[in-house]
């Protein structure tokens, strides 16, 4: 009976570590949107004021 308990305990620990690893990866994933995608998402209501996004693209030298 003792080896069975260790097997179940080990499986629970491995499952917990896997679950936490996957959740951490999803929470820290970074997605970039282009300016065209951002405009579409704003019009669709997917990006609201105050939401942080990462914008991909080049900067015009004269705009900075």
MDAnalysis code that builds the backbone (N, CA, C; Angstrom):
import MDAnalysis as mda
import numpy as np

u = mda.Universe.empty(192, n_residues=64, atom_resindex=np.repeat(np.arange(64), 3), trajectory=True)
u.add_TopologyAttr("name", ["N", "CA", "C"] * 64)
u.add_TopologyAttr("resid", np.arange(1, 65))
u.add_TopologyAttr("resname", ["UNK", "UNK", "UNK", "UNK", "UNK", "UNK", "UNK", "UNK", "UNK", "UNK", "UNK", "UNK", "UNK", "UNK", "UNK", "UNK", "UNK", "UNK", "UNK", "UNK", "UNK", "UNK", "UNK", "UNK", "UNK", "UNK", "UNK", "UNK", "UNK", "UNK", "UNK", "UNK", "UNK", "UNK", "UNK", "UNK", "UNK", "UNK", "UNK", "UNK", "UNK", "UNK", "UNK", "UNK", "UNK", "UNK", "UNK", "UNK", "UNK", "UNK", "UNK", "UNK", "UNK", "UNK", "UNK", "UNK", "UNK", "UNK", "UNK", "UNK", "UNK", "UNK", "UNK", "UNK"])
u.atoms.positions = np.array([
    [0.815, -1.197, 0.000],
    [0.000, 0.000, 0.000],
    [0.863, 1.266, 0.000],
    [2.020, 1.234, 0.663],
    [2.885, 2.414, 0.751],
    [3.403, 2.853, -0.619],
    [3.867, 1.930, -1.500],
    [4.329, 2.378, -2.819],
    [3.210, 3.046, -3.631],
    [1.992, 2.564, -3.466],
    [0.857, 3.163, -4.180],
    [0.634, 4.601, -3.710],
    [0.781, 4.854, -2.411],
    [0.622, 6.206, -1.866],
    [1.692, 7.136, -2.432],
    [2.922, 6.642, -2.493],
    [4.003, 7.463, -3.038],
    [3.774, 7.760, -4.522],
    [3.245, 6.800, -5.247],
    [2.943, 7.000, -6.664],
    [1.871, 8.075, -6.833],
    [0.796, 7.974, -6.071],
    [-0.277, 8.965, -6.158],
    [0.242, 10.336, -5.729],
    [0.997, 10.394, -4.648],
    [1.569, 11.661, -4.179],
    [2.497, 12.290, -5.208],
    [3.313, 11.451, -5.831],
    [4.210, 11.946, -6.873],
    [3.457, 12.483, -8.073],
    [2.412, 11.794, -8.467],
    [1.600, 12.253, -9.597],
    [0.906, 13.578, -9.291],
    [0.432, 13.734, -8.063],
    [-0.207, 14.993, -7.671],
    [0.802, 16.136, -7.716],
    [2.010, 15.892, -7.235],
    [3.039, 16.930, -7.251],
    [3.429, 17.297, -8.681],
    [3.615, 16.313, -9.536],
    [3.965, 16.578, -10.935],
    [2.836, 17.341, -11.634],
    [1.595, 16.963, -11.378],
    [0.456, 17.650, -11.985],
    [0.382, 19.101, -11.513],
    [0.644, 19.340, -10.231],
    [0.613, 20.703, -9.703],
    [1.707, 21.557, -10.325],
    [2.900, 21.002, -10.448],
    [4.009, 21.748, -11.062],
    [3.703, 22.053, -12.524],
    [3.167, 21.086, -13.248],
    [2.813, 21.300, -14.657],
    [1.740, 22.377, -14.779],
    [0.730, 22.314, -13.931],
    [-0.356, 23.302, -13.965],
    [0.179, 24.708, -13.705],
    [0.989, 24.862, -12.673],
    [1.533, 26.176, -12.348],
    [2.471, 26.690, -13.435],
    [3.231, 25.815, -14.052],
    [4.128, 26.220, -15.131],
    [3.349, 26.730, -16.337],
    [2.304, 26.032, -16.696],
    [1.486, 26.438, -17.851],
    [0.801, 27.765, -17.567],
    [0.239, 27.917, -16.372],
    [-0.437, 29.168, -16.021],
    [0.546, 30.340, -16.024],
    [1.736, 30.125, -15.532],
    [2.741, 31.173, -15.499],
    [3.144, 31.578, -16.918],
    [3.314, 30.603, -17.788],
    [3.682, 30.896, -19.174],
    [2.596, 31.705, -19.858],
    [1.336, 31.343, -19.658],
    [0.232, 32.063, -20.287],
    [0.126, 33.485, -19.763],
    [0.367, 33.680, -18.491],
    [0.251, 35.009, -17.891],
    [1.368, 35.935, -18.354],
    [2.523, 35.387, -18.664],
    [3.677, 36.204, -19.028],
    [3.918, 36.286, -20.525],
    [3.056, 35.690, -21.319],
    [3.229, 35.751, -22.766],
    [3.012, 37.188, -23.242],
    [3.839, 37.641, -24.150],
    [3.748, 38.993, -24.671],
    [3.320, 38.940, -26.130],
    [2.286, 39.700, -26.430],
    [1.780, 39.753, -27.796],
    [1.921, 41.177, -28.310],
    [2.432, 41.304, -29.501],
    [2.571, 42.602, -30.138],
    [1.484, 42.743, -31.196],
    [0.956, 43.950, -31.347],
    [-0.018, 44.217, -32.400],
    [0.533, 45.329, -33.277],
    [0.169, 45.301, -34.550],
    [0.543, 46.374, -35.456],
    [-0.447, 47.512, -35.291],
    [-0.133, 48.655, -35.869],
    [-1.040, 49.798, -35.739],
    [-2.387, 49.508, -36.393],
    [-2.386, 48.798, -37.523],
    [-3.650, 48.457, -38.183],
    [-4.488, 47.520, -37.311],
    [-3.836, 46.527, -36.693],
    [-4.549, 45.611, -35.801],
    [-5.104, 46.351, -34.591],
    [-4.330, 47.313, -34.082],
    [-4.778, 48.069, -32.923],
    [-6.036, 48.872, -33.251],
    [-6.053, 49.518, -34.408],
    [-7.236, 50.294, -34.806],
    [-8.450, 49.375, -34.926],
    [-8.277, 48.203, -35.533],
    [-9.390, 47.255, -35.659],
    [-9.878, 46.791, -34.289],
    [-8.954, 46.518, -33.378],
    [-9.348, 46.040, -32.050],
    [-10.023, 47.140, -31.230],
    [-9.597, 48.394, -31.422],
    [-10.252, 49.505, -30.716],
    [-11.684, 49.646, -31.209],
    [-11.883, 49.572, -32.516],
    [-13.235, 49.684, -33.069],
    [-14.104, 48.510, -32.664],
    [-13.503, 47.328, -32.478],
    [-14.261, 46.142, -32.077],
    [-14.489, 46.101, -30.566],
    [-13.854, 47.021, -29.809],
    [-14.033, 47.063, -28.367],
    [-13.137, 46.103, -27.604],
    [-12.162, 45.509, -28.288],
    [-11.260, 44.568, -27.623],
    [-10.150, 45.272, -26.857],
    [-9.848, 46.508, -27.243],
    [-8.860, 47.323, -26.535],
    [-9.606, 48.524, -25.987],
    [-9.581, 48.668, -24.681],
    [-10.294, 49.761, -24.022],
    [-9.280, 50.740, -23.435],
    [-9.704, 51.970, -23.171],
    [-8.779, 52.942, -22.574],
    [-8.210, 52.424, -21.261],
    [-6.920, 52.611, -21.062],
    [-6.248, 52.161, -19.852],
    [-5.621, 50.786, -19.961],
    [-5.922, 50.048, -21.034],
    [-5.345, 48.716, -21.211],
    [-3.946, 48.864, -21.804],
    [-2.988, 48.118, -21.260],
    [-1.613, 48.165, -21.743],
    [-1.450, 47.210, -22.911],
    [-0.870, 47.708, -24.000],
    [-0.603, 46.864, -25.171],
    [0.829, 47.115, -25.621],
    [1.330, 46.223, -26.442],
    [2.646, 46.403, -27.050],
    [2.433, 46.608, -28.540],
    [2.935, 47.710, -29.032],
    [2.746, 48.088, -30.418],
    [4.022, 47.791, -31.200],
    [3.888, 47.049, -32.288],
    [5.021, 46.689, -33.130],
    [5.061, 47.628, -34.333],
    [6.261, 47.972, -34.770],
    [6.389, 48.797, -35.952],
    [7.626, 49.680, -35.878],
    [7.800, 50.462, -36.888],
    [8.934, 51.380, -36.971],
    [8.477, 52.786, -36.596],
    [9.405, 53.574, -36.075],
    [9.119, 54.955, -35.685],
    [9.716, 55.875, -36.733],
    [8.917, 56.860, -37.131],
    [9.397, 57.876, -38.068],
    [10.354, 58.788, -37.320],
    [11.539, 58.999, -37.867],
    [12.561, 59.797, -37.195],
    [12.103, 61.217, -36.903],
    [11.226, 61.753, -37.734],
    [10.776, 63.130, -37.543],
    [9.696, 63.246, -36.474],
    [9.163, 62.125, -35.997],
    [8.085, 62.192, -35.011],
    [8.583, 62.196, -33.576],
    [9.865, 61.927, -33.388],
    [10.401, 61.858, -32.024],
    [11.204, 63.095, -31.715],
])
